[in-house]
Amino acid sequence: MTQNAPFRARAEIDLAALRANVRALRARAPRAAVMAVVKSDAYGHGMVPCAKAALEAGATWLGTATPEEALALRAAGIRSRVLCWLWTPGGPWRAGIEADLDLAVSGLWALREVTRAAREAGRPARIQLKADTGLGRNGCPPADWGELVAAARAAEEAGTVRVTGLWSHFACADEPGHPSIAAQLAVFKDLVAYAEKEGVEPEVRHIANSPATLTLPETHLDLVRTGIAVYGISPSPELGAPADLGLRPVMTLKASVALVKHVPSGHGVSYGHHYVTDRETTLGLIPVGYADGIPRHASGRGPVLIGDKWRRVAGRVAMDQFVVDLGPDGGNTVQEGAEAVLFGPGDRGEPSAEDWAEAAGTIAYEIVTRIGARVPRVYIDEQ
């Protein structure tokens, strides 16, 4: 799809902004390698184009959640280091080994499966041991760390694996001063020291996510894993707006106004009539809805820039569309085909993804990630 073609809706992805964000993150962590996390289709931005742009800007690692995402990067011809961390029993371990992925291991069951796959593949697997230092999600608990390290060292001695990394993940790095940050870092350093005393020689030790990369230099270690910041979104309002952090939002979501009509006072709008006009007015129909990723929880609150004015969703967001009240004179200034900007970097005064997150009672991560596949991505400033 070309940038200027007629459209129902589109998400414009500014790859120049993405590259600038990666360079800004590299400057924040000058002694660490940078991993660009491209899971969930690069947070809704398009995995392969964004991965290539991040590597062009100096990222040397990519990160994915699922093995299918990591294998898709390889199928696209991307040969950088890729860490994949969300494995389930019976996963495609052998394919991951043969694709030269770095495979996260959080427990003995995973180590057993990866070593078996390595024997079948006839080559050692690159693995990274993940520790649960306090997030309580994936990762090996400290009480079980010694057993996992011992088993991994035995597998190294047998030639079935090579431990390339030790890592963990913060729970509250987006909350400045939270006591768990220092506690998790101390636990991680202890677990790394233990593993190294037992003979593990990792290439990289890493715990810093986007907020830690931006605000906690003591956590940078050998590698920083940057996700949402790559796409120019602040990890949390408490850390500052994107511009305060040297970042620029990469996605701009637009739609074309599909219908403009005049209605009388007392006219109900959308399902349930949660919005009823209080005067004669003009309504504008925006042809995107929750099937496109527009949060229904933003009904009555979600902001849209049409012309030079912010409008709000009038009534409920439906599956494929929502309505805005353009005001009594709206029909004089807005016509069918007019551009409606739901969010973007703010250059034209448009709302941000954070504004939609506030309207929906969620976080900006969810706003960009949920934009669906039927909204085409249009890539700007591709190299």
C-alpha positions as CSV (number, residue, x, y, z in Angstrom):
1,M,0.0,0.0,0.0
2,T,1.4,3.4,-1.0
3,Q,1.4,6.2,1.5
4,N,-1.0,8.4,-0.5
5,A,-3.4,5.7,-1.6
6,P,-7.1,6.0,-0.5
7,F,-7.6,4.1,2.7
8,R,-10.1,3.1,5.4
9,A,-7.4,3.0,8.0
10,R,-3.7,2.6,8.2
11,A,-0.9,2.6,10.7
12,E,2.1,4.6,9.4
13,I,5.4,3.3,10.8
14,D,8.2,5.8,10.8
15,L,11.4,3.7,10.5
16,A,13.6,6.8,10.7
17,A,12.1,7.4,14.1
18,L,12.7,3.8,15.1
19,R,16.4,4.0,14.1
20,A,16.8,7.3,16.0
21,N,15.2,5.6,19.1
22,V,17.7,2.8,18.9
23,R,20.6,5.2,18.6
24,A,19.3,7.1,21.6
25,L,19.1,3.9,23.6
26,R,22.6,3.0,22.6
27,A,23.7,6.3,23.9
28,R,22.0,5.6,27.2
29,A,23.9,2.4,27.6
30,P,27.2,3.0,25.8
31,R,29.1,0.0,27.4
32,A,26.3,-2.5,26.8
33,A,25.1,-4.3,23.7
34,V,21.5,-3.4,22.7
35,M,18.7,-6.0,22.1
36,A,15.7,-4.8,20.2
37,V,12.7,-6.8,21.3
38,V,10.4,-7.5,18.4
39,K,7.9,-9.8,20.0
40,S,4.2,-9.5,19.2
41,D,4.9,-8.4,15.7
42,A,7.2,-5.7,17.0
43,Y,4.6,-4.4,19.4
44,G,2.2,-4.1,16.5
45,H,4.5,-2.2,14.3
46,G,5.6,-5.1,12.0
47,M,8.3,-7.5,13.0
48,V,10.6,-7.9,10.0
49,P,10.8,-4.2,8.9
50,C,11.3,-3.0,12.4
51,A,13.9,-5.7,13.2
52,K,15.9,-4.7,10.1
53,A,15.7,-1.0,11.0
54,A,16.8,-1.7,14.5
55,L,19.9,-3.6,13.3
56,E,20.7,-0.9,10.9
57,A,20.8,1.5,13.8
58,G,23.2,-0.6,15.8
59,A,21.2,-3.1,17.8
60,T,23.2,-6.4,17.7
61,W,20.5,-8.7,19.3
62,L,16.9,-9.3,18.7
63,G,14.4,-10.7,21.2
64,T,11.2,-12.6,20.7
65,A,8.8,-14.3,23.0
66,T,7.7,-17.3,21.0
67,P,9.9,-19.6,18.9
68,E,7.6,-19.1,15.9
69,E,8.5,-15.4,16.0
70,A,12.2,-16.1,16.2
71,L,12.0,-18.7,13.3
72,A,10.1,-16.1,11.2
73,L,13.0,-13.7,11.6
74,R,15.4,-16.4,10.3
75,A,13.0,-17.2,7.4
76,A,13.1,-13.5,6.5
77,G,16.9,-13.7,6.2
78,I,17.8,-12.0,9.4
79,R,21.0,-13.6,10.8
80,S,21.7,-11.5,14.0
81,R,21.7,-13.1,17.4
82,V,18.1,-13.8,18.5
83,L,17.0,-14.7,22.0
84,C,13.7,-16.5,22.4
85,W,12.3,-17.1,25.8
86,L,8.7,-18.3,25.9
87,W,9.0,-22.1,25.5
88,T,6.4,-24.8,26.3
89,P,6.9,-28.6,26.5
90,G,7.2,-30.1,23.1
91,G,8.2,-26.9,21.4
92,P,10.3,-26.7,18.3
93,W,13.7,-27.0,20.1
94,R,15.5,-28.7,17.3
95,A,14.3,-26.1,14.7
96,G,15.6,-23.4,17.1
97,I,19.0,-25.1,17.4
98,E,19.3,-25.5,13.7
99,A,18.3,-21.9,13.2
100,D,21.2,-20.7,15.5
101,L,18.8,-19.2,18.1
102,D,19.7,-18.5,21.7
103,L,17.1,-20.5,23.7
104,A,16.0,-19.5,27.2
105,V,15.9,-22.2,29.8
106,S,14.1,-21.6,33.1
107,G,13.8,-25.1,34.5
108,L,15.1,-28.7,34.3
109,W,12.2,-29.8,32.0
110,A,13.4,-27.3,29.4
111,L,17.0,-28.3,29.8
112,R,16.1,-32.0,29.3
113,E,14.1,-31.1,26.1
114,V,16.8,-28.9,24.6
115,T,19.6,-31.4,25.3
116,R,17.6,-34.1,23.7
117,A,17.0,-31.9,20.6
118,A,20.7,-31.1,20.5
119,R,21.6,-34.7,20.3
120,E,19.0,-35.2,17.5
121,A,20.4,-32.2,15.7
122,G,24.0,-33.4,16.1
123,R,25.1,-29.9,17.4
124,P,25.2,-28.1,20.7
125,A,22.4,-25.7,21.6
126,R,23.0,-22.1,22.7
127,I,21.1,-21.6,25.9
128,Q,20.6,-18.8,28.4
129,L,19.6,-19.5,31.9
130,K,16.9,-17.3,33.3
131,A,16.5,-16.6,37.0
132,D,13.4,-15.5,38.7
133,T,14.8,-12.7,41.0
134,G,11.4,-11.5,42.1
135,L,9.1,-11.0,39.2
136,G,7.4,-14.3,39.9
137,R,6.8,-15.1,36.3
138,N,9.1,-17.1,34.1
139,G,12.6,-18.0,35.4
140,C,14.2,-20.4,37.8
141,P,13.7,-19.6,41.5
142,P,16.8,-19.0,43.6
143,A,16.2,-22.1,45.6
144,D,16.4,-24.3,42.4
145,W,19.3,-22.3,40.8
146,G,22.0,-24.6,42.0
147,E,20.4,-27.7,40.6
148,L,19.8,-26.0,37.2
149,V,23.3,-24.6,37.0
150,A,24.8,-28.1,37.8
151,A,22.6,-29.7,35.2
152,A,23.6,-27.1,32.6
153,R,27.3,-27.5,33.4
154,A,26.9,-31.3,33.0
155,A,25.3,-30.7,29.6
156,E,28.1,-28.4,28.6
157,E,30.6,-31.1,29.6
158,A,28.7,-33.5,27.5
159,G,28.8,-31.2,24.5
160,T,25.0,-30.7,24.1
161,V,24.7,-27.1,25.2
162,R,26.7,-23.9,25.6
163,V,25.5,-21.4,28.2
164,T,25.7,-18.1,26.4
165,G,23.9,-15.9,28.9
166,L,22.5,-15.5,32.4
167,W,19.5,-13.2,32.7
168,S,16.4,-12.0,34.6
169,H,13.6,-9.4,34.4
170,F,12.6,-6.5,36.6
171,A,9.1,-6.3,38.1
172,C,9.0,-2.6,38.9
173,A,11.7,-0.8,37.0
174,D,9.0,1.6,35.6
175,E,8.3,2.8,39.2
176,P,11.3,5.0,40.2
177,G,12.7,4.2,43.6
178,H,10.7,1.0,44.1
179,P,12.6,-1.1,46.7
180,S,12.3,-4.3,44.6
181,I,14.7,-2.9,42.0
182,A,17.7,-2.9,44.2
183,A,16.6,-6.2,45.8
184,Q,16.3,-8.0,42.4
185,L,19.6,-6.6,41.1
186,A,21.4,-7.9,44.3
187,V,19.8,-11.3,43.9
188,F,20.7,-11.5,40.3
189,K,24.3,-10.6,40.9
190,D,24.5,-13.3,43.6
191,L,23.1,-15.9,41.2
192,V,25.5,-14.8,38.4
193,A,28.4,-15.1,40.8
194,Y,27.3,-18.6,41.9
195,A,27.0,-19.8,38.3
196,E,30.4,-18.4,37.3
197,K,32.0,-20.0,40.4
198,E,30.5,-23.3,39.1
199,G,32.2,-22.8,35.8
200,V,29.6,-21.0,33.6
201,E,31.2,-18.5,31.3
202,P,28.4,-16.4,29.8
203,E,28.8,-14.1,26.9
204,V,26.2,-11.7,28.3
205,R,24.6,-11.0,31.7
206,H,21.4,-8.9,31.4
207,I,18.5,-7.7,33.5
208,A,17.7,-4.2,32.1
209,N,14.5,-3.7,30.2
210,S,13.4,-0.4,28.6
211,P,12.8,1.6,31.9
212,A,16.0,0.3,33.4
213,T,17.9,1.2,30.3
214,L,16.5,4.7,30.4
215,T,17.0,5.4,34.1
216,L,19.1,2.8,35.9
217,P,22.7,2.7,34.4
218,E,23.9,0.4,37.2
219,T,21.7,-2.3,35.7
220,H,23.0,-2.2,32.2
221,L,25.7,-4.9,32.6
222,D,26.6,-6.6,29.2
223,L,23.3,-6.2,27.4
224,V,20.1,-4.2,27.6
225,R,16.8,-5.5,26.4
226,T,14.8,-2.6,24.9
227,G,11.2,-3.2,23.9
228,I,8.6,-0.4,24.1
229,A,11.2,2.3,24.0
230,V,12.4,1.2,20.6
231,Y,8.9,2.2,19.4
232,G,9.2,5.6,21.0
233,I,6.7,5.1,23.8
234,S,7.6,5.9,27.4
235,P,7.5,2.8,29.6
236,S,5.4,4.8,32.1
237,P,4.2,8.4,32.5
238,E,6.1,8.5,35.8
239,L,9.4,8.3,33.8
240,G,8.4,11.2,31.5
241,A,6.9,11.7,28.1
242,P,8.8,10.2,25.1
243,A,10.4,13.6,24.2
244,D,11.7,13.8,27.8
245,L,13.5,10.5,27.2
246,G,14.8,11.3,23.8
247,L,12.3,9.1,22.0
248,R,9.8,9.6,19.2
249,P,6.7,7.5,18.7
250,V,6.9,5.4,15.6
251,M,3.3,4.6,14.9
252,T,0.6,7.0,13.7
253,L,-2.9,5.5,13.4
254,K,-5.2,7.2,10.9
255,A,-8.6,6.6,9.4
256,S,-10.8,8.2,6.8
257,V,-14.1,9.7,7.9
258,A,-16.7,7.4,6.3
259,L,-19.9,9.5,6.8
260,V,-20.9,13.0,7.9
261,K,-24.6,13.6,8.8
262,H,-26.7,16.1,10.6
263,V,-29.0,14.8,13.3
264,P,-31.5,16.4,15.7
265,S,-31.3,16.9,19.4
266,G,-32.2,13.8,21.4
267,H,-30.7,11.4,18.8
268,G,-29.1,8.3,20.2
269,V,-25.6,7.2,19.1
270,S,-24.3,3.7,18.9
271,Y,-25.3,0.6,20.9
272,G,-27.2,1.2,24.1
273,H,-27.6,4.9,23.5
274,H,-25.0,5.8,26.1
275,Y,-24.6,9.0,24.2
276,V,-27.7,11.1,23.2
277,T,-27.2,14.4,21.4
278,D,-28.2,17.4,23.5
279,R,-28.6,19.7,20.5
280,E,-28.8,19.6,16.7
281,T,-25.4,18.5,15.6
282,T,-23.2,16.7,13.1
283,L,-21.9,13.2,13.5
284,G,-18.8,11.7,11.9
285,L,-18.4,8.0,11.4
286,I,-14.8,6.6,11.9
287,P,-14.5,3.2,10.2
288,V,-12.4,1.4,12.8
289,G,-13.6,-0.5,15.9
290,Y,-12.6,-3.1,18.4
291,A,-11.9,-5.7,15.7
292,D,-9.2,-3.3,14.6
293,G,-7.8,-3.0,18.1
294,I,-9.7,0.2,19.2
295,P,-10.4,-0.4,22.8
296,R,-14.1,-0.7,23.7
297,H,-13.1,0.5,27.2
298,A,-12.4,3.9,25.6
299,S,-16.0,4.3,24.6
300,G,-17.1,7.9,25.3
301,R,-13.5,9.0,26.0
302,G,-11.1,8.1,23.2
303,P,-9.7,11.2,21.5
304,V,-9.4,11.8,17.7
305,L,-7.9,14.7,15.8
306,I,-10.1,15.8,12.9
307,G,-9.2,19.0,11.2
308,D,-7.6,21.0,13.9
309,K,-9.8,19.9,16.8
310,W,-9.8,17.0,19.2
311,R,-13.0,15.0,19.2
312,R,-14.1,12.3,21.6
313,V,-15.7,8.9,20.8
314,A,-19.5,9.5,21.2
315,G,-21.1,6.4,22.6
316,R,-19.8,2.9,22.4
317,V,-17.0,1.7,20.2
318,A,-18.5,-1.0,18.0
319,M,-16.7,-3.9,16.2
320,D,-15.9,-2.0,13.0
321,Q,-16.7,1.7,13.7
322,F,-17.3,4.5,16.2
323,V,-18.9,7.9,16.0
324,V,-17.6,11.4,17.0
325,D,-19.8,14.4,17.6
326,L,-18.4,17.1,15.2
327,G,-20.7,19.9,16.7
328,P,-23.4,21.9,15.0
329,D,-21.0,23.4,12.4
330,G,-19.0,20.3,11.9
331,G,-20.5,19.6,8.5
332,N,-19.1,22.9,7.2
333,T,-15.5,21.9,8.0
334,V,-15.5,18.1,7.9
335,Q,-16.5,16.0,4.9
336,E,-16.4,12.4,4.0
337,G,-12.8,11.3,3.3
338,A,-11.3,13.7,5.9
339,E,-8.4,12.4,7.8
340,A,-8.9,11.3,11.4
341,V,-5.7,10.8,13.4
342,L,-6.3,8.6,16.5
343,F,-2.7,8.8,17.8
344,G,0.8,9.7,16.7
345,P,3.9,11.6,17.8
346,G,2.0,14.8,18.4
347,D,3.5,17.0,15.7
348,R,0.1,18.2,14.6
349,G,-1.5,18.3,18.0
350,E,-2.9,14.7,17.6
351,P,-3.5,12.5,20.6
352,S,-0.8,10.0,21.7
353,A,-1.0,6.3,22.4
354,E,-0.7,7.3,26.1
355,D,-3.9,9.5,25.7
356,W,-5.8,6.4,24.5
357,A,-4.3,4.3,27.3
358,E,-5.6,6.8,29.8
359,A,-9.0,6.8,28.1
360,A,-9.2,3.0,28.2
361,G,-7.7,2.5,31.7
362,T,-4.7,0.6,30.3
363,I,-1.1,1.1,29.2
364,A,0.3,2.4,25.9
365,Y,2.0,-0.9,25.3
366,E,-1.5,-2.5,24.8
367,I,-2.8,0.3,22.6
368,V,-0.1,-0.2,19.9
369,T,0.2,-3.9,20.2
370,R,-3.6,-4.6,19.8
371,I,-3.9,-2.8,16.4
372,G,-5.1,-5.6,14.2
373,A,-3.9,-7.2,11.0
374,R,-6.7,-5.7,8.9
375,V,-5.1,-2.2,9.5
376,P,-2.3,-2.1,6.9
377,R,1.1,-0.9,8.0
378,V,2.6,1.7,5.7
379,Y,6.4,2.0,6.2
380,I,7.9,5.5,5.9
381,D,11.6,6.2,5.3
382,E,12.6,2.7,4.5
383,Q,16.3,2.3,3.7
